[in-house]
Amino acid sequence: MSLELHLGFDMHDLASEPPLCYQRLKLRHRAELIEDEVKAVAVPLPEGAYWYEDDGVKLRAADCYGKPLTWIPAITLAHRLERLELGAWDLALLAYLKGIPPGTKVVLWWS
């Protein structure tokens, strides 16, 4: 099984609430290379994040591997991804990251 990275975007941006990630995108690039780029700058998310699943919204504090969720500001993630050789789909995702508010919390969900 290969490592995958899904990005959850905090759309309500309320400091008093865990991020609400109803909009998610998956990076198609080799996730292990992206992990090397973001691991050092990812911020722990001890309160977890609200994650939409088939049976409704769940508050999740850990990813599929049981590791605590982390987040990274959209602009920081964009700068990190610019260092990598990306395919067409991931370049589109990079353009999206550059177009949203730079401080948007992007939750990193490894699966």
N, CA, C and O atoms as a printed pandas DataFrame, in Angstrom:
     atom_number atom_name residue_name chain_id  residue_number  x_coord  y_coord  z_coord
0              1         N          MET        A               1    0.848   -1.176    0.000
1              2        CA          MET        A               1    0.000    0.000    0.000
2              3         C          MET        A               1    0.892    1.238    0.000
3              4         O          MET        A               1    1.840    1.336    0.779
4              5         N          SER        A               2    0.579    2.167   -0.872
5              6        CA          SER        A               2    1.380    3.384   -0.952
6              7         C          SER        A               2    0.748    4.490   -0.098
7              8         O          SER        A               2   -0.455    4.495    0.160
8              9         N          LEU        A               3    1.585    5.402    0.319
9             10        CA          LEU        A               3    1.161    6.523    1.141
10            11         C          LEU        A               3    0.418    7.532    0.272
11            12         O          LEU        A               3    0.863    7.852   -0.830
12            13         N          GLU        A               4   -0.709    8.031    0.764
13            14        CA          GLU        A               4   -1.478    9.060    0.068
14            15         C          GLU        A               4   -1.668   10.245    0.999
15            16         O          GLU        A               4   -1.685   10.093    2.220
16            17         N          LEU        A               5   -1.812   11.426    0.411
17            18        CA          LEU        A               5   -2.056   12.636    1.195
18            19         C          LEU        A               5   -3.308   13.333    0.686
19            20         O          LEU        A               5   -3.397   13.725   -0.477
20            21         N          HIS        A               6   -4.272   13.474    1.587
21            22        CA          HIS        A               6   -5.487   14.231    1.314
22            23         C          HIS        A               6   -5.375   15.539    2.081
23            24         O          HIS        A               6   -4.919   15.559    3.224
24            25         N          LEU        A               7   -5.784   16.608    1.463
25            26        CA          LEU        A               7   -5.743   17.929    2.080
26            27         C          LEU        A               7   -7.162   18.352    2.421
27            28         O          LEU        A               7   -8.043   18.349    1.561
28            29         N          GLY        A               8   -7.378   18.713    3.671
29            30        CA          GLY        A               8   -8.678   19.213    4.112
30            31         C          GLY        A               8   -8.565   20.702    4.387
31            32         O          GLY        A               8   -7.667   21.137    5.109
32            33         N          PHE        A               9   -9.459   21.474    3.824
33            34        CA          PHE        A               9   -9.384   22.931    3.928
34            35         C          PHE        A               9  -10.379   23.439    4.970
35            36         O          PHE        A               9  -11.575   23.160    4.890
36            37         N          ASP        A              10   -9.870   24.187    5.945
37            38        CA          ASP        A              10  -10.716   24.747    6.989
38            39         C          ASP        A              10  -11.509   25.903    6.394
39            40         O          ASP        A              10  -10.974   26.990    6.174
40            41         N          MET        A              11  -12.766   25.662    6.141
41            42        CA          MET        A              11  -13.585   26.638    5.433
42            43         C          MET        A              11  -14.262   27.648    6.358
43            44         O          MET        A              11  -14.741   28.678    5.883
44            45         N          HIS        A              12  -14.314   27.383    7.659
45            46        CA          HIS        A              12  -14.992   28.347    8.528
46            47         C          HIS        A              12  -14.021   29.170    9.362
47            48         O          HIS        A              12  -14.403   30.223    9.872
48            49         N          ASP        A              13  -12.798   28.731    9.514
49            50        CA          ASP        A              13  -11.725   29.529   10.107
50            51         C          ASP        A              13  -12.102   30.173   11.441
51            52         O          ASP        A              13  -11.889   31.368   11.646
52            53         N          LEU        A              14  -12.659   29.375   12.335
53            54        CA          LEU        A              14  -12.985   29.865   13.676
54            55         C          LEU        A              14  -11.933   29.342   14.637
55            56         O          LEU        A              14  -11.785   28.131   14.801
56            57         N          ALA        A              15  -11.210   30.237   15.265
57            58        CA          ALA        A              15  -10.116   29.839   16.154
58            59         C          ALA        A              15  -10.613   29.000   17.330
59            60         O          ALA        A              15   -9.858   28.195   17.874
60            61         N          SER        A              16  -11.865   29.178   17.724
61            62        CA          SER        A              16  -12.392   28.468   18.889
62            63         C          SER        A              16  -12.922   27.071   18.561
63            64         O          SER        A              16  -13.312   26.334   19.467
64            65         N          GLU        A              17  -12.939   26.707   17.304
65            66        CA          GLU        A              17  -13.481   25.421   16.872
66            67         C          GLU        A              17  -12.440   24.635   16.090
67            68         O          GLU        A              17  -11.590   25.231   15.427
68            69         N          PRO        A              18  -12.490   23.303   16.154
69            70        CA          PRO        A              18  -11.612   22.514   15.280
70            71         C          PRO        A              18  -11.950   22.806   13.813
71            72         O          PRO        A              18  -13.088   23.152   13.496
72            73         N          PRO        A              19  -10.978   22.670   12.934
73            74        CA          PRO        A              19  -11.241   22.913   11.508
74            75         C          PRO        A              19  -12.380   22.033   10.984
75            76         O          PRO        A              19  -12.532   20.881   11.392
76            77         N          LEU        A              20  -13.163   22.593   10.086
77            78        CA          LEU        A              20  -14.241   21.867    9.421
78            79         C          LEU        A              20  -13.797   21.623    7.980
79            80         O          LEU        A              20  -13.762   22.547    7.167
80            81         N          CYS        A              21  -13.463   20.384    7.676
81            82        CA          CYS        A              21  -12.861   20.046    6.376
82            83         C          CYS        A              21  -13.877   19.355    5.475
83            84         O          CYS        A              21  -13.799   18.143    5.269
84            85         N          TYR        A              22  -14.824   20.111    4.939
85            86        CA          TYR        A              22  -15.775   19.502    4.017
86            87         C          TYR        A              22  -15.285   19.578    2.583
87            88         O          TYR        A              22  -15.845   18.927    1.701
88            89         N          GLN        A              23  -14.265   20.350    2.345
89            90        CA          GLN        A              23  -13.654   20.395    1.012
90            91         C          GLN        A              23  -12.290   19.739    1.116
91            92         O          GLN        A              23  -11.437   20.180    1.884
92            93         N          ARG        A              24  -12.088   18.684    0.340
93            94        CA          ARG        A              24  -10.833   17.944    0.393
94            95         C          ARG        A              24  -10.337   17.672   -1.017
95            96         O          ARG        A              24  -11.117   17.467   -1.948
96            97         N          LEU        A              25   -9.019   17.676   -1.144
97            98        CA          LEU        A              25   -8.378   17.344   -2.413
98            99         C          LEU        A              25   -7.239   16.378   -2.138
99           100         O          LEU        A              25   -6.625   16.406   -1.071
100          101         N          LYS        A              26   -6.969   15.532   -3.105
101          102        CA          LYS        A              26   -5.907   14.541   -2.947
102          103         C          LYS        A              26   -4.741   14.895   -3.855
103          104         O          LYS        A              26   -4.915   15.148   -5.048
104          105         N          LEU        A              27   -3.557   14.909   -3.274
105          106        CA          LEU        A              27   -2.353   15.094   -4.078
106          107         C          LEU        A              27   -2.035   13.788   -4.787
107          108         O          LEU        A              27   -2.105   12.716   -4.186
108          109         N          ARG        A              28   -1.690   13.877   -6.050
109          110        CA          ARG        A              28   -1.394   12.676   -6.824
110          111         C          ARG        A              28    0.091   12.368   -6.884
111          112         O          ARG        A              28    0.491   11.280   -7.299
112          113         N          HIS        A              29    0.905   13.327   -6.468
113          114        CA          HIS        A              29    2.358   13.156   -6.465
114          115         C          HIS        A              29    2.738   12.134   -5.396
115          116         O          HIS        A              29    1.928   11.829   -4.521
116          117         N          ARG        A              30    3.925   11.619   -5.454
117          118        CA          ARG        A              30    4.390   10.653   -4.461
118          119         C          ARG        A              30    4.377   11.289   -3.068
119          120         O          ARG        A              30    5.170   12.183   -2.772
120          121         N          ALA        A              31    3.477   10.819   -2.236
121          122        CA          ALA        A              31    3.249   11.428   -0.927
122          123         C          ALA        A              31    4.477   11.388   -0.029
123          124         O          ALA        A              31    4.659   12.278    0.802
124          125         N          GLU        A              32    5.316   10.382   -0.180
125          126        CA          GLU        A              32    6.497   10.313    0.689
126          127         C          GLU        A              32    7.449   11.473    0.430
127          128         O          GLU        A              32    8.138   11.914    1.349
128          129         N          LEU        A              33    7.503   11.980   -0.808
129          130        CA          LEU        A              33    8.332   13.150   -1.097
130          131         C          LEU        A              33    7.712   14.412   -0.508
131          132         O          LEU        A              33    8.421   15.289   -0.015
132          133         N          ILE        A              34    6.412   14.495   -0.562
133          134        CA          ILE        A              34    5.712   15.639    0.018
134          135         C          ILE        A              34    5.856   15.612    1.537
135          136         O          ILE        A              34    6.021   16.654    2.171
136          137         N          GLU        A              35    5.794   14.415    2.114
137          138        CA          GLU        A              35    5.945   14.288    3.561
138          139         C          GLU        A              35    7.281   14.880    4.017
139          140         O          GLU        A              35    7.345   15.571    5.033
140          141         N          ASP        A              36    8.331   14.610    3.270
141          142        CA          ASP        A              36    9.646   15.166    3.601
142          143         C          ASP        A              36    9.634   16.696    3.576
143          144         O          ASP        A              36   10.323   17.335    4.371
144          145         N          GLU        A              37    8.858   17.279    2.671
145          146        CA          GLU        A              37    8.790   18.735    2.535
146          147         C          GLU        A              37    7.979   19.407    3.640
147          148         O          GLU        A              37    8.297   20.526    4.043
148          149         N          VAL        A              38    6.939   18.741    4.132
149          150        CA          VAL        A              38    6.020   19.414    5.059
150          151         C          VAL        A              38    6.167   19.001    6.519
151          152         O          VAL        A              38    5.714   19.718    7.412
152          153         N          LYS        A              39    6.782   17.878    6.768
153          154        CA          LYS        A              39    6.838   17.348    8.132
154          155         C          LYS        A              39    7.445   18.350    9.129
155          156         O          LYS        A              39    6.931   18.509   10.236
156          157         N          ALA        A              40    8.507   19.006    8.746
157          158        CA          ALA        A              40    9.209   19.910    9.666
158          159         C          ALA        A              40    8.418   21.176    9.989
159          160         O          ALA        A              40    8.649   21.800   11.025
160          161         N          VAL        A              41    7.496   21.559    9.122
161          162        CA          VAL        A              41    6.769   22.815    9.338
162          163         C          VAL        A              41    5.295   22.601    9.694
163          164         O          VAL        A              41    4.579   23.568    9.956
164          165         N          ALA        A              42    4.837   21.348    9.706
165          166        CA          ALA        A              42    3.444   21.060   10.043
166          167         C          ALA        A              42    3.198   21.343   11.524
167          168         O          ALA        A              42    4.048   21.072   12.372
168          169         N          VAL        A              43    2.032   21.887   11.813
169          170        CA          VAL        A              43    1.649   22.285   13.167
170          171         C          VAL        A              43    0.696   21.230   13.733
171          172         O          VAL        A              43   -0.261   20.852   13.057
172          173         N          PRO        A              44    0.935   20.744   14.962
173          174        CA          PRO        A              44    0.020   19.766   15.555
174          175         C          PRO        A              44   -1.394   20.334   15.682
175          176         O          PRO        A              44   -1.587   21.537   15.861
176          177         N          LEU        A              45   -2.353   19.455   15.586
177          178        CA          LEU        A              45   -3.761   19.824   15.666
178          179         C          LEU        A              45   -4.414   18.972   16.767
179          180         O          LEU        A              45   -5.215   18.085   16.471
180          181         N          PRO        A              46   -4.069   19.243   18.039
181          182        CA          PRO        A              46   -4.516   18.369   19.131
182          183         C          PRO        A              46   -6.029   18.273   19.276
183          184         O          PRO        A              46   -6.545   17.257   19.741
184          185         N          GLU        A              47   -6.744   19.325   18.882
185          186        CA          GLU        A              47   -8.208   19.287   18.985
186          187         C          GLU        A              47   -8.842   18.492   17.856
187          188         O          GLU        A              47  -10.046   18.234   17.883
188          189         N          GLY        A              48   -8.048   18.098   16.862
189          190        CA          GLY        A              48   -8.560   17.335   15.738
190          191         C          GLY        A              48   -9.223   18.220   14.699
191          192         O          GLY        A              48   -9.074   19.442   14.708
192          193         N          ALA        A              49   -9.949   17.583   13.814
193          194        CA          ALA        A              49  -10.655   18.284   12.739
194          195         C          ALA        A              49  -11.945   17.532   12.431
195          196         O          ALA        A              49  -12.012   16.309   12.558
196          197         N          TYR        A              50  -12.956   18.274   12.029
197          198        CA          TYR        A              50  -14.195   17.649   11.579
198          199         C          TYR        A              50  -13.981   17.172   10.153
199          200         O          TYR        A              50  -13.609   17.951    9.276
200          201         N          TRP        A              51  -14.218   15.883    9.928
201          202        CA          TRP        A              51  -13.929   15.235    8.651
202          203         C          TRP        A              51  -15.191   14.565    8.142
203          204         O          TRP        A              51  -15.800   13.768    8.856
204          205         N          TYR        A              52  -15.593   14.878    6.911
205          206        CA          TYR        A              52  -16.782   14.275    6.325
206          207         C          TYR        A              52  -16.472   12.860    5.875
207          208         O          TYR        A              52  -15.477   12.611    5.196
208          209         N          GLU        A              53  -17.344   11.935    6.267
209          210        CA          GLU        A              53  -17.226   10.543    5.878
210          211         C          GLU        A              53  -18.563   10.084    5.330
211          212         O          GLU        A              53  -19.536   10.837    5.362
212          213         N          ASP        A              54  -18.624    8.871    4.832
213          214        CA          ASP        A              54  -19.855    8.359    4.234
214          215         C          ASP        A              54  -21.034    8.396    5.204
215          216         O          ASP        A              54  -22.173    8.599    4.784
216          217         N          ASP        A              55  -20.772    8.202    6.492
217          218        CA          ASP        A              55  -21.852    8.170    7.467
218          219         C          ASP        A              55  -21.965    9.457    8.283
219          220         O          ASP        A              55  -22.525    9.456    9.379
220          221         N          GLY        A              56  -21.436   10.547    7.747
221          222        CA          GLY        A              56  -21.597   11.839    8.399
222          223         C          GLY        A              56  -20.284   12.479    8.814
223          224         O          GLY        A              56  -19.202   12.001    8.473
224          225         N          VAL        A              57  -20.402   13.555    9.547
225          226        CA          VAL        A              57  -19.231   14.318    9.984
226          227         C          VAL        A              57  -18.693   13.699   11.274
227          228         O          VAL        A              57  -19.449   13.417   12.203
228          229         N          LYS        A              58  -17.388   13.496   11.316
229          230        CA          LYS        A              58  -16.731   12.922   12.492
230          231         C          LYS        A              58  -15.613   13.852   12.943
231          232         O          LYS        A              58  -14.912   14.441   12.121
232          233         N          LEU        A              59  -15.455   13.977   14.241
233          234        CA          LEU        A              59  -14.314   14.708   14.787
234          235         C          LEU        A              59  -13.178   13.708   14.897
235          236         O          LEU        A              59  -13.251   12.750   15.667
236          237         N          ARG        A              60  -12.133   13.936   14.123
237          238        CA          ARG        A              60  -10.986   13.024   14.081
238          239         C          ARG        A              60   -9.754   13.731   14.628
239          240         O          ARG        A              60   -9.492   14.884   14.287
240          241         N          ALA        A              61   -9.003   13.045   15.471
241          242        CA          ALA        A              61   -7.773   13.606   16.019
242          243         C          ALA        A              61   -6.545   12.928   15.420
243          244         O          ALA        A              61   -5.422   13.397   15.601
244          245         N          ALA        A              62   -6.765   11.810   14.699
245          246        CA          ALA        A              62   -5.649   11.055   14.129
246          247         C          ALA        A              62   -6.005   10.622   12.712
247          248         O          ALA        A              62   -7.179   10.515   12.355
248          249         N          ASP        A              63   -4.967   10.374   11.908
249          250        CA          ASP        A              63   -5.172    9.907   10.540
250          251         C          ASP        A              63   -5.361    8.381   10.515
251          252         O          ASP        A              63   -5.516    7.758   11.565
252          253         N          CYS        A              64   -5.346    7.802    9.352
253          254        CA          CYS        A              64   -5.563    6.358    9.199
254          255         C          CYS        A              64   -4.472    5.521    9.858
255          256         O          CYS        A              64   -4.688    4.350   10.170
256          257         N          TYR        A              65   -3.315    6.111   10.068
257          258        CA          TYR        A              65   -2.198    5.414   10.703
258          259         C          TYR        A              65   -2.149    5.625   12.205
259          260         O          TYR        A              65   -1.238    5.136   12.873
260          261         N          GLY        A              66   -3.131    6.355   12.744
261          262        CA          GLY        A              66   -3.166    6.620   14.171
262          263         C          GLY        A              66   -2.266    7.758   14.613
263          264         O          GLY        A              66   -2.099    7.986   15.812
264          265         N          LYS        A              67   -1.682    8.476   13.659
265          266        CA          LYS        A              67   -0.810    9.606   14.000
266          267         C          LYS        A              67   -1.653   10.871   14.140
267          268         O          LYS        A              67   -2.600   11.072   13.379
268          269         N          PRO        A              68   -1.314   11.731   15.116
269          270        CA          PRO        A              68   -2.083   12.968   15.310
270          271         C          PRO        A              68   -2.126   13.816   14.038
271          272         O          PRO        A              68   -1.151   13.900   13.291
272          273         N          LEU        A              69   -3.276   14.435   13.817
273          274        CA          LEU        A              69   -3.415   15.316   12.660
274          275         C          LEU        A              69   -2.543   16.549   12.817
275          276         O          LEU        A              69   -2.271   17.007   13.926
276          277         N          THR        A              70   -2.117   17.066   11.692
277          278        CA          THR        A              70   -1.354   18.303   11.647
278          279         C          THR        A              70   -1.951   19.192   10.568
279          280         O          THR        A              70   -2.772   18.754    9.761
280          281         N          TRP        A              71   -1.522   20.452   10.571
281          282        CA          TRP        A              71   -1.972   21.380    9.539
282          283         C          TRP        A              71   -0.814   22.267    9.144
283          284         O          TRP        A              71    0.210   22.336    9.824
284          285         N          ILE        A              72   -1.003   22.943    8.024
285          286        CA          ILE        A              72    0.010   23.848    7.499
286          287         C          ILE        A              72   -0.729   24.989    6.791
287          288         O          ILE        A              72   -1.730   24.733    6.122
288          289         N          PRO        A              73   -0.268   26.240    6.916
289          290        CA          PRO        A              73   -0.931   27.327    6.194
290          291         C          PRO        A              73   -0.852   27.091    4.680
291          292         O          PRO        A              73    0.141   26.569    4.173
292          293         N          ALA        A              74   -1.890   27.475    3.986
293          294        CA          ALA        A              74   -1.964   27.243    2.536
294          295         C          ALA        A              74   -0.747   27.788    1.802
295          296         O          ALA        A              74   -0.205   27.112    0.928
296          297         N          ILE        A              75   -0.310   28.989    2.140
297          298        CA          ILE        A              75    0.809   29.594    1.408
298          299         C          ILE        A              75    2.118   28.856    1.680
299          300         O          ILE        A              75    2.959   28.739    0.788
300          301         N          THR        A              76    2.296   28.357    2.904
301          302        CA          THR        A              76    3.498   27.584    3.227
302          303         C          THR        A              76    3.509   26.278    2.448
303          304         O          THR        A              76    4.540   25.877    1.910
304          305         N          LEU        A              77    2.363   25.621    2.391
305          306        CA          LEU        A              77    2.267   24.382    1.618
306          307         C          LEU        A              77    2.548   24.645    0.147
307          308         O          LEU        A              77    3.253   23.874   -0.504
308          309         N          ALA        A              78    1.999   25.732   -0.375
309          310        CA          ALA        A              78    2.234   26.085   -1.779
310          311         C          ALA        A              78    3.732   26.265   -2.044
311          312         O          ALA        A              78    4.251   25.750   -3.035
312          313         N          HIS        A              79    4.420   26.985   -1.174
313          314        CA          HIS        A              79    5.861   27.195   -1.353
314          315         C          HIS        A              79    6.628   25.880   -1.291
315          316         O          HIS        A              79    7.592   25.687   -2.032
316          317         N          ARG        A              80    6.208   24.979   -0.414
317          318        CA          ARG        A              80    6.875   23.672   -0.305
318          319         C          ARG        A              80    6.636   22.825   -1.555
319          320         O          ARG        A              80    7.544   22.140   -2.028
320          321         N          LEU        A              81    5.424   22.874   -2.084
321          322        CA          LEU        A              81    5.111   22.079   -3.275
322          323         C          LEU        A              81    5.819   22.609   -4.517
323          324         O          LEU        A              81    6.111   21.849   -5.441
324          325         N          GLU        A              82    6.095   23.910   -4.540
325          326        CA          GLU        A              82    6.794   24.494   -5.691
326          327         C          GLU        A              82    8.186   23.887   -5.877
327          328         O          GLU        A              82    8.740   23.932   -6.975
328          329         N          ARG        A              83    8.740   23.331   -4.828
329          330        CA          ARG        A              83   10.075   22.729   -4.894
330          331         C          ARG        A              83   10.076   21.378   -5.607
331          332         O          ARG        A              83   11.131   20.872   -5.989
332          333         N          LEU        A              84    8.901   20.804   -5.783
333          334        CA          LEU        A              84    8.789   19.459   -6.345
334          335         C          LEU        A              84    8.391   19.500   -7.819
335          336         O          LEU        A              84    7.792   20.468   -8.289
336          337         N          GLU        A              85    8.725   18.468   -8.514
337          338        CA          GLU        A              85    8.289   18.325   -9.906
338          339         C          GLU        A              85    6.894   17.701   -9.862
339          340         O          GLU        A              85    6.741   16.530   -9.513
340          341         N          LEU        A              86    5.898   18.480  -10.214
341          342        CA          LEU        A              86    4.508   18.047  -10.092
342          343         C          LEU        A              86    3.889   17.760  -11.451
343          344         O          LEU        A              86    4.281   18.337  -12.465
344          345         N          GLY        A              87    2.920   16.864  -11.452
345          346        CA          GLY        A              87    2.152   16.585  -12.652
346          347         C          GLY        A              87    1.038   17.615  -12.817
347          348         O          GLY        A              87    0.881   18.511  -11.988
348          349         N          ALA        A              88    0.274   17.479  -13.888
349          350        CA          ALA        A              88   -0.762   18.460  -14.231
350          351         C          ALA        A              88   -1.810   18.623  -13.137
351          352         O          ALA        A              88   -2.182   19.754  -12.825
352          353         N          TRP        A              89   -2.302   17.534  -12.543
353          354        CA          TRP        A              89   -3.323   17.631  -11.507
354          355         C          TRP        A              89   -2.801   18.350  -10.268
355          356         O          TRP        A              89   -3.491   19.188   -9.686
356          357         N          ASP        A              90   -1.584   18.017   -9.874
357          358        CA          ASP        A              90   -1.021   18.665   -8.691
358          359         C          ASP        A              90   -0.657   20.121   -8.949
359          360         O          ASP        A              90   -0.682   20.934   -8.025
360          361         N          LEU        A              91   -0.322   20.462  -10.180
361          362        CA          LEU        A              91   -0.097   21.868  -10.518
362          363         C          LEU        A              91   -1.399   22.658  -10.386
363          364         O          LEU        A              91   -1.387   23.814   -9.964
364          365         N          ALA        A              92   -2.515   22.035  -10.744
365          366        CA          ALA        A              92   -3.816   22.682  -10.576
366          367         C          ALA        A              92   -4.115   22.886   -9.086
367          368         O          ALA        A              92   -4.635   23.928   -8.690
368          369         N          LEU        A              93   -3.784   21.889   -8.273
369          370        CA          LEU        A              93   -3.969   22.016   -6.837
370          371         C          LEU        A              93   -3.078   23.118   -6.270
371          372         O          LEU        A              93   -3.496   23.858   -5.379
372          373         N          LEU        A              94   -1.856   23.228   -6.780
373          374        CA          LEU        A              94   -0.938   24.289   -6.366
374          375         C          LEU        A              94   -1.529   25.663   -6.698
375          376         O          LEU        A              94   -1.451   26.584   -5.884
376          377         N          ALA        A              95   -2.111   25.803   -7.874
377          378        CA          ALA        A              95   -2.750   27.071   -8.252
378          379         C          ALA        A              95   -3.905   27.388   -7.295
379          380         O          ALA        A              95   -4.102   28.544   -6.920
380          381         N          TYR        A              96   -4.655   26.375   -6.906
381          382        CA          TYR        A              96   -5.742   26.569   -5.946
382          383         C          TYR        A              96   -5.186   27.071   -4.611
383          384         O          TYR        A              96   -5.717   28.022   -4.037
384          385         N          LEU        A              97   -4.117   26.433   -4.115
385          386        CA          LEU        A              97   -3.502   26.836   -2.853
386          387         C          LEU        A              97   -3.056   28.294   -2.892
387          388         O          LEU        A              97   -3.170   29.011   -1.898
388          389         N          LYS        A              98   -2.553   28.722   -4.034
389          390        CA          LYS        A              98   -2.101   30.109   -4.165
390          391         C          LYS        A              98   -3.271   31.088   -4.245
391          392         O          LYS        A              98   -3.107   32.277   -3.973
392          393         N          GLY        A              99   -4.446   30.592   -4.616
393          394        CA          GLY        A              99   -5.606   31.462   -4.795
394          395         C          GLY        A              99   -6.474   31.645   -3.572
395          396         O          GLY        A              99   -7.267   32.584   -3.514
396          397         N          ILE        A             100   -6.340   30.761   -2.585
397          398        CA          ILE        A             100   -7.157   30.898   -1.382
398          399         C          ILE        A             100   -6.425   31.784   -0.367
399          400         O          ILE        A             100   -5.235   32.047   -0.536
400          401         N          PRO        A             101   -7.110   32.245    0.675
401          402        CA          PRO        A             101   -6.433   33.078    1.663
402          403         C          PRO        A             101   -5.173   32.377    2.190
403          404         O          PRO        A             101   -5.230   31.199    2.542
404          405         N          PRO        A             102   -4.058   33.074    2.248
405          406        CA          PRO        A             102   -2.769   32.450    2.561
406          407         C          PRO        A             102   -2.699   31.769    3.925
407          408         O          PRO        A             102   -1.933   30.822    4.103
408          409         N          GLY        A             103   -3.478   32.234    4.874
409          410        CA          GLY        A             103   -3.438   31.644    6.208
410          411         C          GLY        A             103   -4.398   30.493    6.421
411          412         O          GLY        A             103   -4.488   29.964    7.529
412          413         N          THR        A             104   -5.122   30.091    5.379
413          414        CA          THR        A             104   -6.079   28.996    5.503
414          415         C          THR        A             104   -5.399   27.755    6.056
415          416         O          THR        A             104   -4.345   27.342    5.572
416          417         N          LYS        A             105   -6.014   27.163    7.076
417          418        CA          LYS        A             105   -5.478   25.915    7.622
418          419         C          LYS        A             105   -5.749   24.786    6.631
419          420         O          LYS        A             105   -6.888   24.556    6.225
420          421         N          VAL        A             106   -4.684   24.089    6.252
421          422        CA          VAL        A             106   -4.814   22.912    5.402
422          423         C          VAL        A             106   -4.432   21.718    6.255
423          424         O          VAL        A             106   -3.271   21.555    6.632
424          425         N          VAL        A             107   -5.423   20.878    6.557
425          426        CA          VAL        A             107   -5.211   19.707    7.391
426          427         C          VAL        A             107   -4.623   18.586    6.530
427          428         O          VAL        A             107   -5.112   18.293    5.439
428          429         N          LEU        A             108   -3.565   17.972    7.052
429          430        CA          LEU        A             108   -2.867   16.900    6.340
430          431         C          LEU        A             108   -3.400   15.555    6.835
431          432         O          LEU        A             108   -3.236   15.199    8.002
432          433         N          TRP        A             109   -4.035   14.823    5.936
433          434        CA          TRP        A             109   -4.623   13.508    6.272
434          435         C          TRP        A             109   -3.860   12.450    5.475
435          436         O          TRP        A             109   -4.037   12.321    4.264
436          437         N          TRP        A             110   -3.022   11.707    6.163
437          438        CA          TRP        A             110   -2.219   10.655    5.532
438          439         C          TRP        A             110   -3.003    9.356    5.548
439          440         O          TRP        A             110   -3.575    8.978    6.570
440          441         N          SER        A             111   -3.026    8.680    4.419
441          442        CA          SER        A             111   -3.728    7.379    4.347
442          443         C          SER        A             111   -2.987    6.445    3.426
443          444         O          SER        A             111   -3.412    5.306    3.229
